[in-house]
Amino acid sequence: MTVLIERPQSEADRRQRIAADPAHSAWVAASAGTGKTKVLTDRVLNLLLEGTPPQRLLCLTYTRAAAAEMSSRIAEVLAAWASMPEADLAKALGERAGEPPSGERLRRARRLFASVLDAPGGLKIQTIHGFCQSLLARFPVEAGIAPHFRLAEEASAEALLLEARRGLFAAAGAGLRPDIAEAIAEASVHAAEADFAELIRLVIAERGRFARALGRKGGLDGLIAAVHDALTVSPELTEDEAIAEACADAAFDGAGLRRALTALMNGSARDRERAGYLADWLTDPGSRAGNFANYRKAFFTDQGTGKVFERLISTSARRAAPGAAEALSAEAERLCRLDELCGRIAV
């Protein structure tokens, strides 16, 4: 007589046992390392113990590593069942089912390792990609691809893409594809030589999304218009024009900045440095756009990041000229909005 002494069962154990029961259709959502692979492995083992032929089972995972892990765990358990003493096997199966195993279940457990090895095709534990590839191989005509296709290795795919890119660039250089030549010229303005190959790689990788977007918007012109609408930017507006408009007298608080300029000129060394940038920009309206980069140095710590100085005027200068700090802060905010606009125009 076999006596089963069941260890205390935690809530997690109870939930895992329910999810691993083939009688239930289960959806398991849990963090990494909490036992999802164990539940899947237990579910396969329970199906095998119930008499399901190994060739009838299909397990799909996302990565090859996960598939290999499942295969290894199942093989390890089945090999152990085939050789462990009768009492130990009865205990293992009893803990799994929550009741003492029958003699038939014990005999089946011992035969499972050999059954899986002898099953046509073995136990199918595949990645989703591998499963989809097998379906395409079985039904190539229905899928619209050539029969007996094979998946290109990564190196081969890279070489084919490089060959196609060279051919396209050669056609553009010979004047056969003026549209491509124009696109390359535009892209080269925004990407350095070292980044250009990566840009092309990203465009190729996202070609499906580009194709869908073009289809939804009725072609290239429609897509360009949709991008401008989404960014709330006029198609005709350029960065230079936006900066020129921001340099006009009506675009900023000239009186407030001139009061701030006077206060800065009588302040600390850093105040006087900032005053120099303001004076150069305020006193010559005709050269404001050309001098804009220097003007920004009065407000931003780094021309690349657009981060405003924490203090735009010293405490002593601020006290001597009420309203100067507010005028400088307002101008910094205006320049931040201009930066944001120029970013949208660039996009």
N, C-alpha and C positions, 0 to 999 in steps of 0.2 A: 504494500500500500504506500502511495506517495503522499507525503504531508507537505503542504505549502505553507511556509511561514512568511507572510507578506510584510515587507518593511513599511514603515509609515510613509504615506504618500503625500507629497506637497501639492499645492494648487497647480504649480507649473507642471509637475509630473502628470497630474490628472488631465490637464489640458492637452499635453503632448500625446497622452495615450488616446484621447478622443480623436485628435487630428490624425493619428497614425492608424486609426481603425478604418479598414477599407469599406465598411458599411456606411461611413459618412463621407459626404462631399465637402471637403474642407478648404477654406481660404486662410492661409497663415500669414500674418504680418507681424514682424518682430525685428528688433535691432540686431546688428551683427553680433555673433558670438552667443546668441541666446538659445540655439538648438534647432534652427530651421532645417539644417542638413540632416540632423539626427531624426527629426520627424519624417522627412522624406525617405530616409534609409529604412526606418522602422516600417513605414507604410509599404514599401516594396517587399520587405521581408515578410510582413503579415499577409500580403497578397500571395506570395509564394507558398507560405504555410497553408493558406486556404485552398491551394491546389491550382492556382492560375499558372498556365504554362509560361515559362520565362519569355518565349518569343512573342507572347501577346502583350508584354509590358513595354511601355515607352516612357522614358523620363527625359524631360527637356530642362536644361539649365542655361544660364546666360554665358558662362565662361568655361573654357576647357579645364581650367583648374578645378572648378566645382564638379564637373563631370568626372574627372579623374578621382577626386576625393570620394564621391559617392560610390564609384566602382570599387575602389580600394576598401572602403568600409564594408560593403556588402560581401565582397569576396572573403574578407577577414572573418566576418561573423559566420558565414556558411562553412568555411574551412574549420572553424572551431567546433561548430555543431557536429560536423562529420566525425570528429575524433575525440570529443570530450567524454568522460565517464557518464553513465546513464543518469546517476543522481544529479550531477551538475547540469546536464542537458535539461532534465525535468525542471530543475529550479529556474534555469534561464528562460525556458518557455513559459513557465508558470508566472514569473514576474512580468513577462511581456503581455500575457493574456489576462492576468488577474484571476486565474483558476488553474487547477492541476491539468496538465496535458493528457490527452488520451494516448493509448499505445500507438494508434495510427498516426497521430501528430508527431510523436517521437520518431517513428520510422521515416516519415516524410521529411522531417528536418535533417535526418542523416543523409538522405538521398539528394537533397537540394543542390549541394555543391557540384556533384556530378551532372545533375540535370541542367544546371546553368552552363556548364562547360560544353555539354553535348547539344545544347539548343541551337537550331539553325540561325546563324547570325549573332548568337550570344545574347546577352542581356543588353538591350538598347538604351544606353544613357548617352545622350547627345546634347550638343549646344543647339540653341534655336537656329543659328546660322547653318549648322551642319544638317539639321533636319530639313530646313527649307531647300538646301542644295540637293538633298536626296529626292525631294519631291520634284524639283525641276528636272533632275536626271531621269525620273520615271515618266514624266509627262512633258517632254521638251516641246513637242509640236503645239500642245495646248497652251504652253507658256510663251510661244512665239520665239523660241531660241533654237539654235542648231543642235541636233542630236549629238551625243558623244562629246559635248563640250567639257572643258576642264577649267577649273578655277585657276586663274593666274597667280603665281607667287608674287609676293610683294615687290621683289626686285624686278621681275618681268613687267609688272604693271607700271612701275616707275619708269622703266626704259621705254615702254610703249607711249606713256604720257609725254616723255621728253621728246620722242621722235615726232609725235603729233604736234607738239608745241613748236618745234623747230620748223616743221612744214608750214604751219600757220604763219609764223613770223616771216618766213621766207616769202610767202605769198603777199604778205602785207608790204614787205620791203620792195617787192617787184611791182607794186602798184596794182596787184590783182584784187586786193581786199582793202580798199581805202577806209572802210568802216573800222576794220581791225587796226589799221595803222593809226587812225585817229584815237581809238581807245587806248592803244599802247602809249601814244604821246601824252594823253591825259593822265594815265596811271603813273607814268614816270615822273610827273610833276609832284605827285604825292608820296611816292615811295623811293627811297634811296636804292642804289644798285644792289646792295646786300639784301634788302627787303623785298625786291621785286619778285624773285622766285617764290618766296613765301606767299606773296599776294596772289600770284597766279595759282599756286597750289590751293589756296583757300577758295578762290573763285571756282576752280574745278570741283572741289569737294562739295561746294554748296550749289552746284549747277541745277540740282533738282528744285531747290527752293526758288532760284532765279526763274526757272522755267514756269513754275506754278504762279509766281507773282506776275510775270509777263502775261500769262494766260488770263489771270483774274482782271488785270487792268487794261486788256486789249492791246498789248504791245508796248514798245519801249517808250513812246511819247506819253502814253497813259500812265505808265509806271513812274516816269519822271515827274509828271504832274501830281501824282498821288504822294510822292515823297515830299515835294514842295508844300503840299497842303498839310501833311502830317507835321512838318517842321515849321509851319506858318511863315514861310519865306517866299518872297516873290522870285520867280525864275530869273528876272532881269537884274536883281540886286547882287552886286559883287562885294567882296570884303573891302576893297578900296573905296567904293561908293559909300558903304556903311560908315567907314572911318571918316570920310570927308563930311558926311552929314553930321556926325558926332562932333566935328570940329567947328561947326558954324556957331556964331555968337548966340543964336536963339536956342541952341541945344543944351546949354549949361548955364549955371548961375555965375555969370561973369563978375557981378558986383561982390557976391559973397567970396569968390576966390581971390579977388583983388584985396579985400580986407584981410583974408587969411595970409596972402602974400606979404603984406606989410607986417603982420604979426610974426611970421616966420623969419623975416629979415632981421628982426630984433631979438630972436630967440637963440637957442643953442647952436652948436656947430652943425648938428644934424638938421636942425630947422633951416639953417642958412643954405645947406646943400639942397634941401628940398625946395627952398625958395628959388634957387637958380633954375631948376627944371620948370617950375611954374612960370617964372618971368620969361624965359625963352619962348615958352608956348603962348602965353597970353599977349605978349607985346607984338607979335608978328602973325596976324591972322592968315596971311598968304602961305606961310610955311608950316602951319599947324599939322597938316596931314603928314608931311614929310618928317616932321619932328616928333611924331606921335609916340614912337618907341621910347625916346628919351623922357617924354612927359610922363609915361607910365611909371618910370622909376621913382617918381615922387610918392607913389601909392602902393606899389607892389614889391614884395621882397625878392621875387624871382620872376623874370619875364616869361618863363616857361610854365610856371604853376598857377599864376594868377592869384597868389595868396596876398591879401592886403596886410600892410604893417599893423601890428596891434596898436601902436600909438603913432598918429599922423602929425602930432604937434606936441611940444613939451608942455609940462604943467604950467611953467611960468608964462610962456607965450599965450597959452590958452586963457589964463586968468587976465592977462593984459588986453586981450581982444575977444570979448564975448561974441559967440557966434562963429568964430573962426573954425573951431573943431567940428561944428555941425556942418559947415560948408564943405570942409575937406571930406568928411564922412559921406555926405551926399554925393560928392563927385566920385569917390571910390566906388560906391554902389552903382552909379551910372556906368562907370567903366567896366564893372563886373557884368552888367547887363549887356554891354557892347561886346565883351569877350564871348558871352554866351551866344549872341546873335551871329558873330563871326564864325563860331564853331558850327552853328546850324547851316550857315551859308557854305562852309567848307564841305560839310556832309552832302 
